[in-house]
């Protein structure tokens, strides 16, 4: 009787040398930071301190001249931090990794080399299909910083910019009550013997919370409305003082809006912000009252809202001053730049430590969440649904 045949060769059965796990290879980053070309965009992704930290870790940063000037950082600040400076836009976009605040224009995309890593905002609502087609053609890997999640499953970039927008909305309202045409000349501040300014905040998320904190800090009376009891409970705890809170009921809201001097809209929807305050409700507001619609970029939650710009920020309707600038944090470019830079820097160092973006994505699900293009393959379901394009699940491409 013949011996059964072994599925292994003689060589495979011999003891093999033990192979040890090799530590992850560090990657060297070469980052290009171009000057923002978008209208009224004054922010920059990295401060000189952040650039210095990245360069001290053995990486290179190439910055277009004047990229940080509007945010209060000079070319000298950056060159002293160790960055290479250039006037050649093409050189900056030619770097293996490009960092921007606004998504690049189609003209800027033409300057980007194939297989580049692009990190910027995505701003899905302002994109055209041709933008994604160009990314695909150039086999670009793209990360949207507003979709990156941290270990708490929150969006750090969105949160940071929402904190700025919330705080700023109250400061802008205080300014408009005095300086705008038909402003009613009221001062935020608890002046003895003078009734405090009445503020209505619609939405108890991050923007609403920081608007509430600022208004209370200036001595105003604040009323917060939201459809979620959990969020209202959370804002009470976070703000640390007893507030008037209410679910969104037309009767209560109407009553509060009639009495208020400032109304701040801070409600975000998945696709469009829900319209909560109708034209009729605005018509019944005080003459000279101020509306700040922070969610105007998503359609706005006041029916009377129209989009305005930093150059001409207000318009008057039904004798009420409306402020409808979509990009409030850009009004404070230095604060916003420091805030964005604080978020970017650890991620960039993590990418380098892990041997490049690919490995970092493999081990960091929050970072993976920000990826919407991988080597020319669309990996975001949101983009695919919006533009009716085919997409692949990133988990099936990167194991």
C-alpha positions in Angstrom: 0.0 0.0 0.0 1.5 3.4 -1.1 2.1 6.1 1.5 -0.4 9.0 1.4 1.1 12.0 -0.4 1.9 15.0 1.8 0.5 18.4 0.8 3.8 20.0 1.8 7.2 19.8 0.2 10.2 18.5 2.1 11.6 22.1 2.3 8.4 23.5 3.8 8.5 20.9 6.5 12.0 21.9 7.7 12.1 24.3 10.6 12.2 27.9 9.4 14.0 30.9 10.7 11.9 33.0 13.0 10.8 36.3 11.4 10.4 39.3 13.7 7.9 42.0 13.1 9.5 45.0 11.5 8.6 48.4 13.1 6.7 50.8 11.0 8.9 52.8 8.7 8.7 56.6 9.3 7.7 58.6 6.2 9.1 62.0 5.3 6.4 64.5 4.4 6.9 67.3 1.8 3.9 69.7 2.3 2.9 72.5 0.0 0.8 75.4 1.3 -0.5 77.7 -1.4 -2.0 81.1 -0.9 -5.8 81.0 -0.7 -7.4 82.3 -3.9 -11.0 82.1 -2.7 -12.9 85.4 -2.2 -12.4 86.7 1.3 -10.6 83.6 2.5 -7.8 84.9 4.8 -7.0 81.7 6.8 -4.0 79.4 6.5 -3.8 75.8 7.6 -0.6 75.9 9.7 0.9 78.6 11.9 4.7 79.3 12.0 4.9 77.4 15.3 3.2 74.3 13.8 5.5 74.5 10.7 8.5 74.6 13.1 7.2 71.5 14.9 6.7 69.6 11.6 10.2 70.7 10.3 11.9 69.7 13.6 10.4 66.2 13.0 12.4 65.9 9.8 9.9 67.1 7.2 9.8 69.8 4.6 7.2 72.6 4.1 7.0 74.8 1.0 4.8 77.9 1.4 3.7 80.4 -1.3 4.7 84.0 -0.5 2.0 85.9 1.2 0.0 82.8 2.2 -0.2 83.8 5.9 -0.2 87.6 5.6 -4.0 88.1 5.9 -4.0 85.9 9.1 -1.2 88.0 10.7 1.8 85.7 9.9 4.5 87.2 7.7 6.8 85.3 5.2 9.7 86.1 7.6 7.8 84.3 10.4 7.5 81.2 8.2 11.1 81.3 6.9 12.4 81.7 10.4 10.3 78.6 11.4 12.2 76.7 8.7 9.8 76.7 5.8 10.9 77.1 2.2 9.3 80.1 0.5 8.5 80.6 -3.2 6.5 82.9 -5.5 5.9 79.9 -7.9 2.3 78.6 -7.3 3.0 75.7 -9.6 5.9 74.5 -7.4 3.7 74.6 -4.3 0.9 72.6 -6.0 3.6 70.2 -7.2 4.4 69.0 -3.7 3.4 65.3 -2.9 1.0 66.7 -0.2 -1.0 69.9 -0.6 -2.7 71.6 2.4 -5.5 74.1 1.9 -8.4 75.7 3.8 -10.8 76.0 0.8 -11.0 73.2 -1.7 -8.9 73.9 -4.8 -10.4 75.5 -7.9 -10.4 73.5 -11.2 -7.5 75.7 -12.4 -5.5 74.9 -9.2 -6.3 71.2 -9.7 -4.6 71.3 -13.1 -1.4 72.3 -11.3 -1.5 69.3 -8.9 0.6 66.3 -9.9 -1.0 62.9 -10.3 -1.1 60.7 -7.1 -0.8 63.8 -4.8 -2.4 63.8 -1.3 -4.8 66.7 -1.0 -6.1 67.8 2.5 -8.6 70.7 2.5 -12.3 71.3 3.3 -14.7 69.6 0.9 -17.8 71.9 1.1 -19.9 69.4 -0.8 -22.7 71.9 -1.5 -20.4 74.2 -3.5 -18.7 71.4 -5.6 -19.3 70.5 -9.2 -19.1 67.0 -10.7 -16.1 68.1 -12.8 -14.1 68.6 -9.5 -14.4 64.9 -8.7 -13.8 63.8 -12.2 -10.5 65.7 -12.2 -9.5 64.1 -8.9 -10.3 60.7 -10.4 -8.3 61.3 -13.6 -5.2 62.4 -11.6 -5.5 59.5 -9.2 -5.5 61.9 -6.2 -6.0 60.9 -2.6 -8.2 63.5 -0.9 -9.1 64.1 2.7 -11.8 66.5 3.9 -10.9 67.9 7.3 -14.6 68.6 8.2 -15.3 64.9 8.1 -12.3 63.8 10.3 -13.5 62.3 13.6 -11.7 62.2 16.9 -11.7 59.5 19.6 -15.0 61.0 21.0 -16.7 60.5 17.5 -17.1 64.2 17.2 -15.8 66.3 14.3 -12.9 68.5 15.7 -12.6 70.9 12.8 -16.3 71.6 12.6 -16.5 71.9 16.4 -13.5 74.4 16.5 -15.0 76.6 13.8 -18.5 76.4 15.3 -17.0 77.6 18.6 -15.6 80.7 16.8 -18.9 81.2 14.8 -21.0 81.0 18.1 -18.8 83.4 20.0 -18.5 85.8 17.0 -22.3 85.9 16.4 -22.9 87.7 19.7 -20.0 90.1 19.2 -21.3 90.9 15.7 -24.8 91.5 17.0 -23.4 93.8 19.7 -21.7 95.8 16.9 -24.7 95.9 14.6 -27.0 97.2 17.4 -24.9 100.3 17.4 -23.4 100.7 14.0 -25.9 99.3 11.5 -28.5 101.6 9.8 -31.7 101.5 12.0 -29.7 99.9 14.8 -31.5 100.5 18.1 -28.4 101.7 20.0 -28.5 99.1 22.8 -25.4 98.0 24.7 -24.8 94.4 25.6 -24.0 94.5 29.3 -25.8 94.4 32.6 -26.0 98.1 33.4 -27.6 98.9 36.7 -31.2 100.0 36.4 -31.3 99.2 32.6 -33.2 96.0 31.5 -30.7 93.6 29.9 -30.6 92.8 26.2 -32.9 89.9 25.3 -31.2 87.2 23.1 -33.0 84.2 21.5 -30.7 81.3 20.4 -32.3 78.7 18.1 -30.3 75.5 18.2 -28.4 74.0 21.2 -25.4 72.5 19.4 -21.8 73.9 19.6 -22.7 77.2 17.8 -25.7 77.7 20.1 -23.7 76.8 23.2 -20.9 79.3 22.5 -23.3 82.0 21.5 -25.1 81.4 24.8 -21.9 81.6 26.8 -20.9 84.9 25.2 -24.3 86.5 25.6 -24.5 85.5 29.2 -20.9 86.7 29.8 -22.0 90.1 28.5 -25.0 90.2 30.8 -27.8 89.4 28.4 -31.0 87.4 29.1 -30.8 84.3 27.0 -33.6 81.9 25.8 -32.5 78.7 24.0 -34.8 76.7 21.7 -34.1 73.3 20.3 -36.2 70.3 19.2 -33.9 67.9 21.3 -34.4 67.7 25.0 -31.0 66.0 25.4 -29.3 69.0 23.7 -31.1 71.4 25.9 -30.1 69.4 29.0 -26.5 69.3 27.8 -26.4 73.1 27.2 -27.7 73.8 30.7 -24.9 71.6 32.1 -22.1 72.9 29.9 -23.0 76.6 30.4 -23.3 76.0 34.1 -26.1 78.4 34.8 -29.9 78.2 34.9 -31.3 79.1 31.5 -34.7 79.5 29.9 -34.8 76.5 27.5 -37.7 75.3 25.4 -38.5 72.9 22.7 -39.4 74.5 19.3 -43.0 75.4 19.8 -44.4 78.1 17.5 -46.3 79.8 20.3 -43.4 80.1 22.7 -40.9 80.9 20.0 -43.2 83.7 18.6 -43.5 85.2 22.1 -39.7 85.1 22.6 -38.9 86.6 19.2 -41.4 89.4 19.7 -39.5 90.6 22.8 -35.9 89.9 21.8 -33.3 92.3 20.6 -31.1 89.6 19.0 -32.0 86.3 17.4 -29.3 83.8 16.5 -30.0 80.9 14.1 -27.8 77.9 14.8 -29.7 74.9 13.5 -28.0 72.5 11.1 -29.8 69.8 9.1 -28.3 66.9 7.2 -28.9 68.5 3.8 -30.6 71.8 4.4 -31.1 73.8 7.6 -34.8 73.6 8.5 -36.8 76.9 8.3 -37.9 77.5 11.8 -38.7 81.2 11.8 -41.3 82.2 9.2 -41.6 85.6 7.4 -44.6 86.3 9.6 -42.6 85.8 12.8 -39.9 88.2 11.6 -42.6 90.7 10.7 -43.7 90.7 14.4 -40.1 91.3 15.8 -39.0 94.6 17.3 -37.9 97.4 15.0 -34.1 97.5 14.9 -33.8 93.9 16.2 -30.8 91.9 14.8 -30.9 88.5 13.2 -27.6 86.5 12.8 -28.3 83.4 10.7 -25.1 81.2 11.3 -26.5 78.4 9.2 -27.0 80.5 6.1 -24.5 78.3 4.2 -27.1 75.5 4.5 -30.0 77.6 3.5 -30.7 79.4 6.8 -33.3 78.8 9.5 -35.0 82.2 9.1 -37.3 82.4 6.0 -36.2 86.0 5.4 -32.4 85.2 5.3 -30.4 86.0 2.2 -26.7 85.3 1.7 -24.4 88.4 2.2 -20.6 88.9 2.2 -18.0 90.4 4.6 -17.9 93.5 2.5 -21.7 94.1 2.6 -22.8 91.9 5.5 -26.3 93.2 6.4 -29.7 94.0 4.8 -32.9 95.2 6.4 -36.2 93.5 6.0 -39.4 94.2 8.0 -37.3 96.8 9.9 -35.1 94.0 11.2 -31.3 93.9 10.6 -30.3 90.6 8.9 -26.7 89.3 8.9 -26.2 86.5 6.4 -22.4 86.0 5.9 -21.8 82.2 5.4 -18.2 82.1 6.5 -18.1 83.9 9.9 -14.7 82.4 11.1 -12.9 84.0 8.1 -13.7 87.4 9.8 -11.2 86.3 12.6 -8.5 84.7 10.4 -5.8 84.6 13.1 -7.9 82.8 15.7 -9.4 80.5 13.0 -5.9 79.7 11.6 -4.5 78.8 15.1 -7.6 76.7 15.7 -7.3 74.7 12.4 -3.5 74.4 12.8 -4.0 72.8 16.3 -6.1 70.1 14.6 -3.9 69.5 11.6 -0.5 69.3 13.3 -1.1 66.1 15.3 -2.6 64.3 12.3 0.3 65.3 10.0 2.8 64.0 12.6 0.8 60.8 13.0 0.8 60.3 9.3 4.6 60.7 9.2 5.1 58.5 12.2 3.0 55.7 10.6 4.8 55.8 7.3 2.4 57.9 5.3 -1.3 58.6 4.9 -2.1 55.0 3.9 -0.9 53.4 7.1 -2.4 56.2 9.2 -5.8 55.5 7.7 -5.4 51.8 8.3 -5.0 52.4 12.0 -7.1 55.5 12.6 -10.8 55.2 11.8 -11.5 58.9 12.5 -9.0 59.8 9.8 -10.4 57.2 7.5 -13.8 58.9 7.9 -12.3 62.1 6.3 -11.1 60.3 3.2 -13.3 60.8 0.1 -10.9 59.9 -2.7 -8.3 57.2 -2.6 -5.9 57.1 -5.6 -8.6 58.3 -7.9 -11.3 56.0 -6.5 -14.3 57.8 -4.9 -14.8 56.3 -1.3 -17.5 58.7 0.0 -21.1 57.6 -0.1 -22.3 61.2 0.6 -20.5 62.4 -2.5 -21.6 59.4 -4.6 -25.3 60.0 -3.6 -25.1 63.8 -4.2 -23.5 63.5 -7.7 -24.9 60.1 -8.7 -21.4 58.7 -9.1 -20.1 55.1 -8.4 -18.1 54.6 -5.2 -16.1 51.9 -3.4 -16.0 51.2 0.3 -12.6 52.2 1.6 -12.5 49.1 3.9 -12.5 46.9 0.8 -9.5 48.7 -0.7 -7.4 49.2 2.5 -7.2 46.2 4.8 
